[in-house]
């Protein structure tokens, strides 16, 4: 049995490893590593094995299903919040954001994206600018339920109990929701900006080769900016969501790298599967699009939690190795009695 992962802080334990286990997780909570890429002597095989065991012990698949439901519940309030925030600077915010959402077609299956766009159009068409402005607070509050679910899941991953009050935790969730909404909008805007500049270049530059080259370069820059913003989004979640005693900022970690790559590959795999084996509409009718969207949200939540679990296991493994070294060098004084 893995001595680090057999802790359950909700029930009393009488195992001799309990004190040592709590010390390990206390080190993880209070003394985060400067760099998660340096495993300080812990082998990659050990990290992988412990991460796979932790996935089942922390019930990440069930947690991911929970996140998928809350993400769906928070989707349209989030979109309305983003549209309202953008509307403070642009009158045609709804049309701009509708155009931005089309770039989600790269990762969301077509049937699910069509439902999202249709619902967003109907909602924004029925709302006046005044209603959107005054309803912004309510929309952000509703959108924060997804972030609150992430907080609970990451607290379980890091084996910490949330000491924040309900109001304080919800304020944290609202702040994180606003930050992620802004990052999400900037990410889509980066891809749109690349396409807009490429279109202008193709019209204004007479030389065909130069115009094509400029278009490729600006689109590539837009994609790079979008990927960087996606990495920052993972970093913000991993930094702010768990209620650990001490936070340390990491721009890019093994966990966020695994989460981003896994999310992209799984999203594209889901698109390909639905392209060749799309039986949802025949089996479930109009509910097929909702099921597809829930499946994509499930994948999103699972990759997010899997990345956090990997980071957590790296820190726990290094903390355990450090404590073992301290015990070897400084044995208890009463050990000889």
DRENDO-410815 format. One line per 8 residues: their letters; for each residue x, y, z of C-alpha. Coordinates in Angstrom, 3 decimals. Each point is the difference from the previous one (the first is absolute). Last residue first. Layout:
N
a) X:Y:Z ~ ...
***
This chain:
337
xxxxxxxx) 15.173:3.185:24.762 ~ 2.162:0.403:-3.079 ~ -2.722:1.652:-2.038 ~ -0.656:2.554:2.750 ~ 2.101:2.710:-1.647 ~ -1.833:-0.297:-3.309 ~ 2.250:-0.637:-3.018 ~ 1.663:3.038:-1.640
xxxxxxxx) 1.831:-1.019:-3.199 ~ -2.308:-2.840:-1.006 ~ -3.122:1.915:1.077 ~ 1.094:3.054:-1.977 ~ 0.617:-2.112:-3.092 ~ -3.412:-1.649:0.335 ~ -1.576:3.441:0.340 ~ 1.647:1.190:-3.204
xxxxxxxx) -1.073:-3.100:-1.949 ~ -3.568:0.426:1.229 ~ -0.010:3.675:-0.983 ~ 1.382:-0.853:-3.463 ~ -2.705:-2.616:-0.503 ~ -2.744:2.330:1.279 ~ 1.087:2.818:-2.317 ~ 0.110:-2.255:-3.055
xxxxxxxx) -3.291:-1.598:1.009 ~ -1.693:3.403:0.227 ~ 1.220:1.095:-3.419 ~ -1.310:-3.240:-1.522 ~ -3.316:0.321:1.812 ~ -0.421:3.588:-1.227 ~ 0.550:-1.123:-3.588 ~ -2.511:-2.825:0.414
xxxxxxxx) -2.522:2.418:1.499 ~ 0.077:2.319:-3.025 ~ 0.010:-2.935:-2.417 ~ -3.057:-1.507:1.707 ~ -1.896:3.299:0.074 ~ 0.520:0.607:-3.719 ~ -0.904:-3.590:-0.891 ~ -3.224:0.303:1.995
xxxxxxxx) -0.724:3.332:-1.695 ~ 0.357:-1.739:-3.359 ~ -2.347:-2.778:1.103 ~ -2.524:2.552:1.273 ~ 0.086:1.748:-3.391 ~ -0.535:-3.301:-1.802 ~ -2.927:-0.864:2.281 ~ -1.539:3.436:-0.599
xxxxxxxx) 0.355:-0.417:-3.782 ~ -1.633:-3.435:0.147 ~ -2.983:1.288:1.957 ~ -1.595:1.147:-3.279 ~ -0.369:-3.606:-1.120 ~ 1.484:-2.550:2.390 ~ 0.697:-3.003:-2.212 ~ 0.047:1.516:-3.485
xxxxxxxx) 1.622:3.260:1.102 ~ 2.567:-1.870:2.060 ~ 1.024:-2.374:-2.776 ~ 3.011:1.988:-1.223 ~ 2.593:-2.646:-0.757 ~ 2.335:1.608:-2.562 ~ -0.218:3.672:0.983 ~ -0.876:-0.818:3.603
xxxxxxxx) 3.211:-1.989:0.382 ~ 2.061:2.699:-1.684 ~ -1.401:2.711:2.274 ~ 0.548:-2.146:3.088 ~ 3.604:-0.617:-1.044 ~ 0.513:3.740:-0.509 ~ -1.270:0.646:3.523 ~ 2.074:-2.860:1.439
xxxxxxxx) 3.188:1.246:-1.703 ~ -0.559:3.612:1.062 ~ -0.924:-0.907:3.578 ~ 2.900:-2.420:0.369 ~ 2.446:2.591:-1.300 ~ -1.356:2.677:2.348 ~ -0.254:-2.261:3.050 ~ 3.404:-1.627:-0.508
xxxxxxxx) 1.667:3.400:-0.368 ~ -1.954:1.343:2.989 ~ 1.154:-2.942:2.089 ~ 3.635:0.163:-1.081 ~ -0.050:3.684:0.985 ~ -0.032:3.285:-1.884 ~ -0.171:3.509:1.443 ~ 0.351:-1.149:3.597
xxxxxxxx) -1.107:2.320:2.816 ~ 0.517:-1.183:3.568 ~ -2.855:-0.078:2.496 ~ 0.302:-0.626:3.725 ~ -2.555:-1.479:2.376 ~ -1.877:-1.902:-2.688 ~ -3.634:0.868:-0.716 ~ -0.010:-1.345:-3.547
xxxxxxxx) -1.410:2.293:-2.755 ~ 2.465:2.876:-0.306 ~ 3.295:-1.402:-1.288 ~ -1.250:-3.059:-1.886 ~ -2.768:2.045:-1.610 ~ 2.309:2.904:-0.929 ~ 2.594:-2.383:-1.466 ~ -2.640:-1.773:-2.101
xxxxxxxx) -1.184:3.354:-1.361 ~ 3.610:1.073:-0.623 ~ 0.498:-3.108:-2.145 ~ -3.115:0.912:-2.005 ~ 1.307:3.554:-0.383 ~ 3.284:-1.375:-1.360 ~ -1.916:-2.267:-2.408 ~ -2.054:2.962:-1.255
xxxxxxxx) 3.122:2.156:-0.435 ~ 1.623:-2.770:-2.032 ~ -3.125:-0.303:-2.139 ~ -0.062:3.743:-0.680 ~ 3.712:-0.009:-0.839 ~ -0.596:-2.853:-2.451 ~ -2.864:1.935:-1.580 ~ 2.264:3.040:-0.298
xxxxxxxx) 2.800:-2.030:-1.614 ~ -2.229:-1.904:-2.431 ~ -1.719:3.187:-1.190 ~ 3.319:1.822:-0.398 ~ 1.315:-2.853:-2.138 ~ -3.159:-0.075:-2.128 ~ 0.205:3.756:-0.592 ~ 3.724:-0.186:-0.779
xxxxxxxx) -0.530:-2.785:-2.540 ~ -2.940:1.787:-1.644 ~ 1.736:3.361:-0.396 ~ -2.775:2.591:-0.061 ~ -0.271:0.460:3.740 ~ -3.172:1.822:1.090 ~ -2.622:-2.690:-0.527 ~ 1.944:-3.070:1.199
xxxxxxxx) 1.451:2.042:2.870 ~ -3.455:1.062:1.180 ~ -1.145:-3.625:0.070 ~ 3.116:-1.073:1.930 ~ -0.597:2.806:2.492 ~ -3.582:-1.181:0.532 ~ 1.009:-3.676:0.278 ~ 2.702:0.721:2.579
xxxxxxxx) -2.342:2.261:1.955 ~ -2.658:-2.731:0.121 ~ 2.507:-2.489:1.416 ~ 1.182:2.501:2.627 ~ -3.599:0.980:0.747 ~ -0.855:-3.612:0.886 ~ 2.808:-0.060:2.565 ~ -0.828:3.501:1.219
xxxxxxxx) -3.585:-1.079:0.688 ~ 1.122:-3.085:1.943 ~ 2.519:2.064:1.978 ~ -2.713:2.531:0.894 ~ -2.416:-2.757:1.002 ~ 2.742:-1.715:2.018 ~ 0.687:3.192:1.977 ~ -3.717:0.659:0.562
xxxxxxxx) -0.568:-3.573:1.198 ~ 3.052:0.182:2.282 ~ -1.418:3.118:1.652 ~ -3.396:-1.652:0.345 ~ 1.534:-3.148:1.494 ~ 2.058:1.985:2.508 ~ -3.155:1.887:0.967 ~ -1.776:-3.358:0.333
xxxxxxxx) 2.707:-1.292:2.333 ~ -0.247:3.154:2.104 ~ -3.787:-0.227:0.216 ~ 0.031:-3.713:0.869 ~ 2.732:0.451:2.605 ~ 3.531:-1.003:-0.873 ~ 1.643:-2.909:1.811 ~ -0.321:-2.359:-2.968
xxxxxxxx) 1.357:-3.328:1.182 ~ 3.206:-1.129:-1.638 ~ 0.890:-3.340:-1.619 ~ 1.529:1.634:-3.104 ~ -2.299:-1.963:-2.335 ~ -2.976:0.540:2.304 ~ 0.609:3.748:0.082 ~ 0.325:-0.158:-3.783
xxxxxxxx) -3.506:-1.469:-0.326 ~ -1.606:2.496:2.372 ~ 1.596:2.987:-1.747 ~ -0.957:-1.349:-3.429 ~ -3.628:-0.273:1.157 ~ 0.142:3.625:1.145 ~ 1.353:0.924:-3.455 ~ -3.029:-1.595:-1.641
xxxxxxxx) -2.348:1.743:2.431 ~ 1.611:3.337:-0.924 ~ -2.161:0.382:-3.094 ~ -3.097:0.592:2.118 ~ 1.687:2.819:1.948 ~ 1.386:1.439:-3.247 ~ -3.483:0.029:-1.528 ~ -1.556:1.597:3.082
xxxxxxxx) 2.640:2.729:-0.002 ~ -0.404:0.650:-3.731 ~ -3.793:0.253:0.169 ~ 0.091:3.786:0.347 ~ 2.154:0.355:-3.116 ~ -1.772:-2.685:-2.013 ~ -3.394:1.460:0.861 ~ 1.109:3.464:-1.039
xxxxxxxx) 1.432:-1.256:-3.285 ~ -3.353:-1.635:-0.772 ~ -0.430:-3.749:0.193 ~ -2.156:-2.068:-2.354 ~ 2.627:-0.103:-2.749 ~ 2.688:-0.929:2.533 ~ -1.854:-3.096:1.130 ~ -1.063:-1.181:-3.440
xxxxxxxx) 3.489:0.464:-1.453 ~ 1.682:-1.778:2.923 ~ -2.455:-2.894:-0.314 ~ 0.703:-0.364:-3.715 ~ 3.763:0.304:0.450 ~ 0.103:-2.644:2.734 ~ -2.274:-2.389:-1.904 ~ 2.125:0.339:-3.134
xxxxxxxx) 3.134:-0.601:2.072 ~ -1.410:-3.326:1.182 ~ -0.780:-1.193:-3.521 ~ 3.369:1.181:-1.338 ~ 2.135:-1.785:2.580 ~ 1.927:2.399:2.272 ~ 3.791:0.261:-0.525 ~ 0.622:2.002:-3.201
xxxxxxxx) -3.651:1.034:-0.169 ~ 0.789:2.168:3.024 ~ 1.184:2.559:-2.553 ~ -3.651:0.761:-0.761 ~ -0.313:1.473:3.484 ~ 1.956:3.085:-1.063 ~ -2.572:0.871:-2.654 ~ -2.806:-0.171:2.551
xxxxxxxx) 2.160:2.125:2.300 ~ 0.275:2.742:-2.587 ~ -3.694:-0.151:-0.888 ~ -1.016:0.222:3.657 ~ 2.499:2.761:0.753 ~ -1.315:2.328:-2.715 ~ 0.063:2.972:2.375 ~ 3.637:-0.498:0.897
xxxxxxxx) 1.934:0.846:3.163 ~ -2.506:-0.760:2.764 ~ -1.504:-2.577:-2.340 ~ 3.115:-2.143:0.400 ~ -0.841:-0.450:3.665 ~ -3.605:-0.757:-0.934 ~ 1.034:-2.560:-2.627 ~ 2.347:-1.659:2.476
xxxxxxxx) -2.701:-0.114:2.662 ~ -2.528:-1.372:-2.492 ~ 2.457:-2.701:-1.033 ~ 0.652:-0.905:3.628 ~ -3.714:-0.054:0.812 ~ -0.362:-2.291:-3.039 ~ 2.597:-2.552:1.059 ~ -0.516:-0.166:3.782
xxxxxxxx) -2.468:-2.923:0.038 ~ 2.013:-1.796:-2.671 ~ 3.175:0.498:2.039 ~ -1.840:-1.226:3.112 ~ -1.010:-3.230:-1.732 ~ 3.492:-0.596:-1.416 ~ 1.560:0.736:3.386 ~ -2.068:-2.759:1.590
xxxxxxxx) 0.973:-2.414:-2.767 ~ 3.643:0.958:0.556 ~ -0.371:-0.691:3.724 ~ -1.333:-3.467:-0.791 ~ 2.956:-0.685:-2.276 ~ 2.375:1.555:2.527 ~ -1.007:-2.396:2.748 ~ 2.861:1.109:2.288
xxxxxxxx) 1.134:-3.614:0.463 ~ -0.462:-0.743:-3.707 ~ 2.084:2.883:-1.335 ~ 2.404:-0.363:2.933 ~ 1.071:-3.463:-1.160 ~ 0.741:1.340:-3.489 ~ 1.936:2.921:1.488 ~ 2.009:-2.324:2.238
xxxxxxxx) 1.042:-2.166:-2.924 ~ 0.882:2.980:-2.196 ~ 2.041:1.678:2.745 ~ 1.843:-3.248:0.796 ~ 0.844:-0.546:-3.663 ~ 1.243:3.595:-0.311 ~ 2.580:-0.709:2.688 ~ 0.281:2.169:3.117
xxxxxxxx) 3.530:1.423:0.269 ~ -0.864:3.669:0.433 ~ -3.096:0.041:-2.238 ~ 1.101:3.195:-1.748 ~ -2.814:0.869:-2.424 ~ -2.255:1.002:2.885 ~ 2.118:3.068:0.663 ~ 0.113:2.071:3.178
xxxxxxxx) -1.710:-2.777:1.914 ~ -2.879:0.811:2.319 ~ 0.750:0.253:3.729 ~ -3.216:0.412:2.033 ~ -2.523:-2.234:-1.749 ~ 2.444:-2.627:-1.287 ~ 1.836:0.018:3.344 ~ -3.314:-0.490:1.803
xxxxxxxx) -0.740:-2.858:-2.382 ~ 3.208:-1.744:1.027 ~ -0.518:0.725:3.694 ~ -3.512:-1.448:-0.190 ~ 1.413:-3.200:-1.476 ~ 2.676:-0.232:2.706 ~ -2.560:0.390:2.740 ~ -2.290:-2.575:-1.617
xxxxxxxx) 2.706:-2.597:-0.659 ~ -0.460:-1.748:3.345 ~ -3.613:-0.742:-0.986 ~ -2.602:1.012:2.556 ~ -2.162:2.155:-2.202 ~ -2.855:2.385:0.715 ~ -2.355:0.803:-2.897 ~ -0.406:3.081:-2.203
xxxxxxxx) 3.741:0.432:-0.539 ~ 0.276:-3.085:-2.137 ~ 3.609:-0.902:-0.712 ~ 1.044:-3.069:-1.976 ~ 1.761:1.967:-2.760 ~ 3.429:0.595:1.533 ~ 0.730:-3.447:1.419 ~ -0.818:-1.739:-3.323
x) -1.234:-3.426:0.869
***
